[in-house]
Amino acid sequence: MKHYFNPMSRAVTTDWMLKELDAPHEQIIIDFTTDEKSLPDFRKINPMGKLPVLVDGETVVTEVAAICAYLADKFPEKRLAPAIGSVDRGAYYRYLFVAGNTIEPAFSLAASGLEHPDPRSAGWGDMPRVLATVEAMTPETGWALGAQFTAADVVFGGLLDFSMAFSLIDASPKVAAYVARIRQRPSYRETHRAFIEMAGEK
């Protein structure tokens, strides 16, 4: 597998996922500031020209949640996804997809000082509903699906961690405690050194 990566991109989350799995792969760093010669070839792989991208043989996977879901299913022995057919699978999908489809668009607009002119027509609604959803979905203890850490925590928890690091959210005590648990994971600490420094942690 090839993982197209830059440490200052969303690919830090998929790098974390790969480390959680201890999955063998080749890491290919894409530098959008200086590596202009390689960008046309990269855009043949992903026309969006964005990171992360995972290439597994002839299979190309883009988008953080899709890559994490793909990897979790590729390595089922690592137990980073509930089994197909499990009663937890629906909740697992919800955590995977609410992050990019609902939470991040709302936070990105708010960070730019913008509001959607008609929140009822937007897939993410408005900030009060998004924040209420984050609060309701954040676990009091343990992880998103209970005792077992999964890709749901990498995607959902990873976005909350990013949002706290860049002051996109005023985290409640419950959200802050969940993110603090995430930040203690060895694979997180290996891949998020810049975030740890921003948070002033050791």
Order of alpha helices (4+ residues) and beta strands (2+ residues): beta-alpha-beta-alpha-beta-beta-alpha-alpha-alpha-alpha-alpha-alpha-alpha-alpha
